[in-house]
Amino acid sequence: MHVKWLNHIIFEGQFFQLTRMRKNIHFIIIIVVAITAVIPLFAQENLKSFIVKSEDIFKSAPFRECHASTISETGEGLAVAFFAGTAEKNPDVAIWLCLFKDGNWSEPVEIVNGISPDGKRYPCWNPVLFYAGDGKLILFYKVGPDPVSWWGMMMQSIDNGHTWSIPSLLPDGILGPIKNKAVMIPGGDLLCPASTEKGEWKVYFERTSDLGSNWSRTDFVDDPENLRAIQPTILIHKNGTLQALCRTRKNVIGETWSKDNGLTWSPLKATKLPNPNSGIDAVTLADGRHLLVYNPTIVPEGRWTGDRSPVSLAISKNGKKWKRIADLDTEPGELSYPAIIQAADGLVHITYTWKRITIRHLVIDPASIR
């Protein structure tokens, strides 16, 4: 009887301990779930602290789709260009422009199309703006049936984008900046991040010392990891060191480095930044930090491209270690092809495709980013 009674006591004690453990586990689970729910709220508060403005550049337009925006500061305010028409690759797709002046965006205006001298019309692609000062705004863009066979074009405005010169064809083998902005490097050369989709995707760099009259280019950047990269964006480090981040077909952002102001470049290698084969852009801030705008999702196996949402912001002090600090937009659908610049007043401007319906514009105060 004493043994049975003792066994009963032991069993009851073990059951009590097990019950208490289960309650503790449930309590821990509740705490973890609560923290997980609260963290995004803190992130949203942090996001609100450095976003100064979020707006659509236009609410309605005379075209069905738009894509691939570029943004530049001008002598009067801001300029944003993009391609638009019935749908990407259609012959009616042209380059359109909106200007920001005195607190307002102008209505979208078509500034150039792809009508050739023989009358045949081709689609336009991927505009890139560069402001050269004194009201001079340069537009690089591509014309052609597809990215494999397109050719480079440029034209200029001397009145901050209100009127434009006749388009001119870039020299054979020169395409101009493919998607992301050109940068002025020490010595006065304009360095253009370029790439080709003819055959294998490859990255290279073009430069001009006279804003488009004379050009040179590098060899293709070696790609030992077979990343198949395009659309580089350039970051500026100290002592003539440059870094380019690239879209690739390997679920990651690739990188290459130059120690001689862009004359030669290191072999491409993968970073730890995920990306679903989607356009990116980055900028070096006046304080030396670097910001990257990108889609951080990855491509499911067997798919050529993945979902382009959310569009997110990452920061780095050295271009090597990146921290994703905010999701700028999490709407389902296509939030893609960002462009980013820092204006003279220190504020950062970001544009991106919003579901091909409009171009969204964000203003960020980088001083609020810790």
N, C-alpha and C positions, 0 to 999 in steps of 0.2 A: 504493500500500500504506500509506504514511504517513497519507494522508487517511482511509482506511477505519479504520485503527487509532485515529486521533484521534476520529473519529465514534463509534467503539465506546466509547472512554473517556468522552466527553461523555454518551452515552446511559446508560451504567452509573452515572455520577455523578448524573444527573437521576433515575434510577430509585431510587438510594439516598436522595436527598433526599425524593422522593415517599413512599418507604416510611417514612422517619423522620417525615415530616409526618403520615402516616396513623397511625403509632404514637402520636404526640403527641396527635392528635385523639381516638384511642381512650382515651388516658390522661385527657384532659380530660373526656370523656364519663363515664368511670368516676368521676372526682372529683365531677362535678356530680350524678350519680345518688346517690353516697354522701352528699353534703351534703343533697340533697333528702330522703333517707331519715332523716337524723339530725335535721333541723329539727323534724319532728313530735314526735320524742322529747324534744327540749328543751322544746317547747311543752307536752307532757304533764307534764314535770317542773315547769314553771312553773305549770301548772294545778293540780297536786297541792299546790303550795306555798301556794295561797290558798284552796283548798276545804277547809273544816273538816269538813263532813259532807255525805253524799249518802245519801238514804233515800227509800223509798216510804212515804207517809203511812199507807196501809193495804195489806194483802196480799190480802184478800178482802173482798167487799162484797155486799149483797143487791140490787145493780143490775147491769145488763150493761155500761153505758157511763157515763163521766163526762167532764166537760169544763169549761173556763173557770173556773179557780180564782182566788181572791182571798185575800190573806193580810194579817193585821193583828196587831200586838202588842196585848196586853191587860194588865190589871192583874195577871193570874196567869201569863201566858206568851204563847202564840200562838193564833190562830184562823185556820182555813182553811175557806172555803166554796166550793162548786162546784155545778153542776147535774148531775143524774144520773137515769137511768132506762133504759128499753129501748133508746132511741136518740134523738138530738137531734130535736126537733120533735114527738115523740110526747107525747100528753096526760099520760102518767104521769111525765114528767120533772119533778122537784121540786128544791128547794134543800136541800143536805145540808151538814153541818158536822162538822169534827173540831177538837178542842181539845188543845193541848199544855200539859201541866202536870206538874211534878215529873219531867221527863225522859221522859214518855211521851205518845203520841198516843191520844186516845180513839177508839173505833170510830165510823164514820160514822153520823150521826143525821139523819133528815129533819126539818127545822125548819119548812118551809112548802111548800105545794103550790099549784097553780093552780085549785083548785075555786072557782068563782064563786058568788055568792049564789043564782043560779037552779039550781045543781047541776051546771052544765056544767063540765067540767075542761079547762083549757088547759095547755100546756107552760110551764115557767118557764125563764128565761134569765139569763145573765151577772150573777151576784151581785157586789157590791162592798161590802167592809167598811170602816168608818171607826171608829176608837176615839177617843171624845171625853173620856176620862179618868174617874176615879172609878168604874170598873166599867161605864161606859156604852159599849156597842158598837152601832153603827148598821149595818143591812143595807139596801142598795139592791138591787133586782132588777127584772126585767121579766117580764110575763106576757102571753101572747097566742099566736095561731096561728103567727106568723112575725115576723121583725124589721121588716117593713114596717108591720105593724099592731099591734105590741105596745104596752103601756102601762106606766108606771112605778109601782113599789110600794116601800114601805119599812116596816121595823119595828125595834124597839129592844129591847135587853137591858140591864138595870141590874146584872147579876151576871156580867159577863165572858163572856156567851154561853151560860150554862147554861139560862136560861129567856127567853122572848121575848114581846113584846106582840102584840096582835092586829094584823095587817097593815093598813096604810092606803094609800089611793090617792093618788098625787101629783097636783097640779093639772093641768088640761088644758095641753098644750104643754110640760110638764116630764117628762122621763124619768129624771132622776138620772144619775149617772156611768154611761156606757154599758158600759165594760169595765174601765177602769183607775181607780185610786184618786183620790179627791178630795184636795185639798190645802188646808190652812189658810193663808191669806195675811195679810200685815200688815193690821191693822184688825179681824181676827176673822171675816171672811167665809170660808165653806167654798166653794171653787171646784171645780166638777164638770166634767170633760171629757166632752162629749156629742157626739152625731152622730145623723143620721137616714138611713135607707135608703129612705125613701118618695120615689119618683121618683129623682132623682139623689142619689148619696151626698154628704152635706154635713156639715161640722163646725161646731159652735158651742159655747158655754160657758154653764153655769147657775151661779147662786150663791144661797146662803142665809145669812142673818146669824144665824139662830136654830136651826140644825141641823134644818131641814126643815119648819118651819111656814109660812114665807113665802119666796117665790122670785122671782127675776128671771132674764132670759137675754139673751144678746147676739144680734145678727143672725148669719146664716150667714156664715162666713168666705169672702171672695172666693176663687175658684178659677180664675184666668186660664189656668193650664196644663192645666185639665181633668184634674186628678189623681184626682178622685172619691175623697175621703178619708173615713175613719170612724175611730172608736176612738182619739182623741188621748190622749197621756200628757203630763203637765205637768212641766217642769223649772223650777227657781227660780234666777234670776241676781241680780245686785246691783241696788240702786236701783229696785225695783219692776218690773224686767224679767223677763218670763216667756217660756218657749219651749214650744211643743207639737209633739211628733213624732207623725205619724199614719200609719196603714196606708192604702195607696192601691191603685188598680187599675192602676198604671203601672209595676210592677216596681221601684219605689223607695219609700223612706220619705219622706213630705212633712213640711214644717215651716211653722209660723207663729209670729210673735213679738208680744208685747204689752209696751208701755212704761208702762202705767198699771194694773198689777196685774189685768189680765184684762178690763178694760172694753171695750177695742177691740183688734183683732188685724190684723196685716199679711196681705196676700194669700198664699195658699198657694204654696209653691214646692218643687221637687224637691230633695232632698239627693243625695249620692253613695252613700248606703247602699242596697244591693239588698235586696229583700224580695218574696216571692211572694204578695202579697195575703194576708198572715197577721198575726195579732195580735202586738203588741209591748208592752213596758212599759219604763219608765225611772225613775231616781230621782236626785235631787241629794243627794250625800253631805254630811255635816257639814263636811268639809274643802273643799267647793266643787266637787269633781270630779263628773262625771256618769257613770252607768253605764246602758247600754242592753242589754236582752235581746231577741233577735230571731232570726228565720230569715233567713240571708243568701243563700239561693238565689233564683233568678228564675224567672218563669213562661215556659215554652216558648210560642212564638207559637201562638195559637189555643186555648190552654187557659185556663180561668177562674181556676184557682189551681194553684200548683206544689207540689212536695214540701216538707213542713214538717220537714225534717231536713237539717243539724244545727240545734240551738238553740245560739246563740252569744252571747258577751259582748263588748261594745265599751266603750271609755272615752274621755272627752273632758274637756279642761280648760275649754273655752268653749262647748260645744254646737255648734260649727261644724265643727271638724276631729275626726273620730272614728278610733280605731284598734281594729280587731278583735283582741282579745288572747287569746281562747280559744274553742274549741268545747266547750261544757259537756256535750253529749251528741251522739253521732254514730250511734246506733242507727238502722237503717232503720225507716221508719214515721212516724207522726205524733207529733212532739214540739213542742207548740204552745201558744199562748195563755199566755205567761209572765206572772207577776206578780212585782214586786220591791219590797222595802222595806228601810230601814235601822233596826235596833232601837236602843233607848236605850244598849245596851252597845257600839254601833259596828259590830256584825256585820251583814252583809247576808243577807237571806233571799229565796230565789227559789223559786217553785213553777211547775210547768208540767204540761200534759196529757201523760201517757206512754201513747201508743197507745190512748187512751180507756179503758184498763184501770185505771189508778190515777193519782194525783197525786204527782209526784216533788218532793222538797224538798231544796234545796241551801243550805248555810250557807257564806258566803264571808267571809274576813277582808280588807277593803279595804286595811288597812295593809300587807299583803303584795304589793299590786299596785303595781308601779313603772312 
